[in-house]
Amino acid sequence: MYKEEKWRNPLIEHRFEVRTVPAISNGNRGRPSGGFIIGWNHSLASFIKILNHLRSAVFLEIFLEDIPILIVFLYISPDRDFRKNLNVVFEVTLAYMNHYKSVLVLVDANSRLGQYNSVLGGTRSSKDTTFNNNGKGLLGWANELGLLVGNGALNGDREGEVTYISDSNHGTSVIDLLLYSSPMSNYISSFNVLDLTHSAHFPILTILNQEQNESVAKPPEVLRIPDKPDELDRLKTNINQELDSVCHTLDPNSFASNITDSIISSAKSSGFFKPVVPKTYRARWFDSECITAKYNMKNALRHMRKLATANSPRLNLAIDRFTALKQSYNQICTEKQQDHESRLQGKLHNLKSPSEFWDAVKQTKNPRCQPSNKISSEKWVKHYWICFRPRTQI
């Protein structure tokens, strides 16, 4: 696996194992095309293995419980070698599918499938009704491999949302696709097209269950201490009732744990447990003007998607409005960030007070990138015991 040293992002690499395949030029003409950045959480390193990579595809093996799953990331540029490159990936994928029954293929092949599915799949919806030549090639590829199309057919994307909006001609299409084998149906919980607007492509999200037909795990909860008298009385009543039942069945071996369970059960039945909300961070330069611009852009995106569902003649106007608001939002964010960084650099050059200097340094750090403590408390104790142990006098 090639590692392109020019691409570095400390925040991402702090949280994820990252592998890259650089883009490649066709001769010396035009800009390079293709390339991959693939990452996974450090805790999953023992469950993931890179099997192979080509110019147009990367092949990974992951384990879900004890089931090996083949994941293929596929990008093929829409040039004259499209069919040739697709056939190369087909041969490699076919060879791997002799060993893997559960297969996911994440595709950006500039292929528009309309509302067609493979011969194994049922009906599917799509807000892009165009079926182009690249789409015919990819659909034939899916048929021969026995893969189904997830867009417009899975929970979370029953309408087949658009995944790409062109900034040049303001057209929309569904070209970021999920293909999967039949055994994966038991493990796919949902498939969504996210409304993140960092590029002309909308990200696609596939959620897998660890066990077949199991619901997604609930978020952790924390006890909320009641502050109103009536709520506190209700909690006391429930706890007393629970403790009465515990006292009637005294067991010295489990008495402490039974009391703890009774208190937790009383708090849950009284509605005093609430889900833990993950902490969100916002860039220091992201002010009210950025928030307003983002809100307007998201509203325009939702309006555009509704019109695409109804095949409205006003769809082109909605696409133009969304594209204009997106460009305005990106420009505002760029200007705010550059202004913030220039003012911060000026501060760092001119500050003379140590406290003000270090306050400015803290502003340069990303709050999401928290240092990890990889040294256990036992090792710290041993280290300081060696450093400060009393010396033996001879």
N, C-alpha and C positions, 0 to 999 in steps of 0.2 A: 504494500500500500504506500503510495507516494505521500510524502508530507511536504506541503508547500509552505516553507518557512516565512514567506512574505505575509501569509494570512495568520494573524495572531489576535486573539481576544481574551485577555486575562480573566474577565468575568465568566465567560462561557467555559473556559478551560478549568476554572476553579471548581465548577460544579459538574462538568461532564468530561468523559473520555471523548476525544475528538479525532476523527480521521478525515483526511481530505484527498480528493483526486483532482488535480488541476485541469482546467479547461485546455483544449487543444485547438490549434489553428489548422485550417485546411490550406496547406501550403503556406504561402506568405501573404495571403489575401484576407482582408477583413479582420475583425476581432476574434479572439478565441471563443469557442462555444463549448457547452457542456460543463463538466466539472461537478463535483459533489462535496458537500460538507455534511458529515454524519456524526451524530453524537449520542451518547447514552450516559445516564447517571452512573457515577462511580460504583454505587452499590450493586449495579447490574452487570459488572464486568465479568463475573464468573459464569453468567448465563448467556453471553453473546460471543459469537465467533465470526470473524470475517472470512468467508469461504473463497471469494474470488472478486476481481474487478476487471471490467473491460472499459473501453472508451465510453460506452453508452450505458453501462449498468454496473451496479455493485450488488453482491450477493452476501447476505448475512444469515446466520443460523441463530435463533434464540430458543430458549426452552420456556414453555408455559406449563407449570407443574412438571410432568415428565414427558411432555409432548414436544418433539423438535419441530420448529416452524421455519420454513424458508421465507425470507423477506427479500424481495428484489426491488431496488430503486432504479428506475428506468428513465433516461432522458435521451431522445433522439431528435436532432434538429431537422427541420422540414426542408432538406436540400435534396439534390438528385440521388444521393446515396441512402435515402430513407429506407427503402425496401431491403437493400443490402445489409445495412446495420441492424434492421429488425430481424432479419434471418439469422445473423450471427448470434444475437441475444436469444433467439428462439432455440437454437441448437443447444446452447449451454443450459438454458432453463429446463429444456426437455430432459437432459441428462441428469440434472439434480432432482427432477420430479420422479425419477425412478426410486429415489430414496426418501423423499418427503411427500407426504400426502396433504399436509396443511401448508398452504402457500398464500402469501400476500404479495401483490405487485403494485407499487405506487408509481404512477406513470405521468410523465409530461412528454408526450410525443407529438404535440400539435395535431392531435387526431380528434376529430369531431364525430361522435357516434350518433348524433340525433337522439331518437328515443329507442334505438335498437339495443338489444341485449344479445348475449351469446345464445347458442341453441339450448344450453342447459338452463339458462336463466328465464325468469318470468317477465312480466311487463315491468317497465320502468318509466319514470317521468323525466323530463328534461326541459329546461328553459332555453335550450339551444337545440333547434330542430334540424340543423344542417348536418348532413352526412357526407363528409368529403373523402377524397381518395386515400389520405392517410388513415382516416377512420376505418375504411374498408379493409386496409391492410392489418390494422391492429385488431379489428373484430375477428378476422380470419385467424390471426395468431392466437386470440383468446379461445376460439372454437377448438382449434387443434390441441390446445393445452388443457381444455376442459375447465376454463375459468369463467366466472360470472362477473358482471359489472355492478359495482356497489353504488355509484352515483344514481340518485333518484329511485333507489330500491330498498335502502336500509333505513332503519330508525334514525331520525335526526336529519334526513335529507330526502324526504318523500317527494319533494317537488323538483329535485334536480337543480339546485342553485347554480348560477353562473360562477365560474372560478377564475375568469380572466376578463379584464376590461382594457381595451387598447387605448392608449393615450393619443395615438395618432388619428385613427379614424373613428374612435369612440364606439367600436363594436364590442359585443359581448360573446363569450363562448364558454363551453365546458370542455376544457382540455387537460385539467389536472384530475386524474382518474384513479379509482381503486378497483383492482381486479383481485379476485380471491377464489380459492378452490372450495368445493362443497363442504368438506369437513370443517372449514373455518367458520361456517355459519353458526356453529354452537359456541364460538368463542368471541364473535364480534358483538359487542354491546351496543355501540352506536357509531355513526359516521356523520361528521358535520363539516360544512364549509364555513370557516370562521370569517367574521367581518373585520379582520385586521387589514389595514390598508397601507402596509409598508412598501408594497410594490404593486405592479399591475396584476399580479397573481394573488388570489385569496388562498391562505393556507387551508389544507384539509386535515382533519383530525379523526383518527380511528382509535376507538377505545376497545381494548380486549379485556375480557373477564379472565381471572385466574382459574376459575372452575366453570364448567359448562352450566349455562342457564342460571348462574348465580348473579344476584344484584350487586351493584358497585358498593364497596364498603362505605359505611357512613362516616362523616368527618368526626374527629374527636370532639368531646363535649367537656364543658367546665361548669362547676357549680356556681350559680348566681345567688349571692346572699340576699334574702328578701329585706327590703327597707321599709315596707308598709306594715302597720300593725296587724291588719287582717291576714296578710300573706304569711307573716311570722306565726300567727296563731294557727293557721291551717297546717303549716309545716310541723309545728309542735304536736298537734293532734295526731298527724300521720305517724310521726316518730314514736309517740307513746303507744299507739296501737301496734306498731311493728315490734317494739321492745317487749310488750306484754307477751306476744307470741314466742319471742326468743326465750324469755325467762321461764316459760312453761316447759320448754325442752332444753334444760341446761345440759350442756356437754362441755366439760372442761377443755377438751382438745380443740374445739372450734368456737368457743364462746366469743373471743375477740373478733374473729372474722365475721361471725354472725351479726354482731353489733354493727360493724362497719357496713356490711351488706344491707342491714335494715335502714341505716341512715341514708345511704345512697338510693335505695328503693323508694324511701319516703320523699326524698328530694325530687326524684324523677316523676313520681306520680303527682306531685304538687306542681310540676312544671317549672322547676327551678334549675334545670340543666339546660344550657344553651350551647350551640355549636361554636367551636373556636374559629373565629374569622381570621384568615391569614393576613399578616401585615402587608400592606401595599406601600410602595415607595414611589414618589414622584420626583422627577428631576427638579432641581432648585430653580431653574429658569422657566419651568412650565407654569405660567401664570394664568390669570383669568382669561386673557385674550386667547391663549392656546386652548383652554377648556371650551370656550365658546365656539372657536373654529372647529374643534373636534366634534362637538355636539351637532353643529350644523351639517358637517360632512356625514356623520352617522345617520342623521335623519334623512338626508338625501339618498343614502345607500338603501335604507329600508323602503323609502318611497319607490326607488327604482326597481327593487326586487318585487314589490307588489304589482307594479305595472307589467313587469316581465311575466308574471304568473297569468295575468289577464290578457296578454298579447295586445296591450293598449297602443294606439297610434301615437300617444304622447311619450312612448318609451325613449325615443331618440333625444327628446328635450330633457328628460330626466337623467339620461346618461351624460349629456353635456353639462348639466348642472352639477352632478356628482363629481365629474372629472375636474371642473373648475374649482369647486370647493376643496377637493383633495389637493390640488396644486397650491391653492392659497394656504391651506393648513400646513403643508410641508414647508412652504416658503417662510411662514411665520415662525415655525419651530426652528428652522435653520438660523434665521436672523436672531431669535432670542438666545439660542445656544451660543452663537458666535459672540454676541454682545456680552453674555455672562462670562465666557472664557476670557475675553479681552480685559474686562474689568477686574477679573480675578488675577490675571497676570500682572496688571498694573499694581494691584494691592501687594502682591508678593515681592515686587521689585522695590516698593517704596516704604514698606512697613519697617519700623525700627523696634517696636515692642515685641519681646518674645511671645507673650500670650496672644497678641493679635496675629502674629505670624503663624503660630500653630493652629489658631482658629481658621485662618485662610487655607492652610494645608488640609485640614479636615474636610473643607468644602470640595476639594479635588477628588476625594475618595468616594467611590460608589457605595451607598449604604447597604446594598444587597450583598456585597462581597464581604461577608463576615469571615474573620480568621478562624480556622478550624484548630481545635486543640487535640492534636494527635498523641500527646504525651499523657499517660495515665497518672492519676494521683499517686499510685504506688511508686512509680518511677521517680516522681518529684521527691517523695519522701526519702527514697533510697539515695538520690543524688545529694540532697542537702545533709543527710546523715553522714555521707562520706566526706562532704566538705567541712562540716562543723563538728564532727565527732571529737570527743576529748582525746588528746594525745596521750599515749602510754609513756609514762616516765620510766626510764631504765635506771 
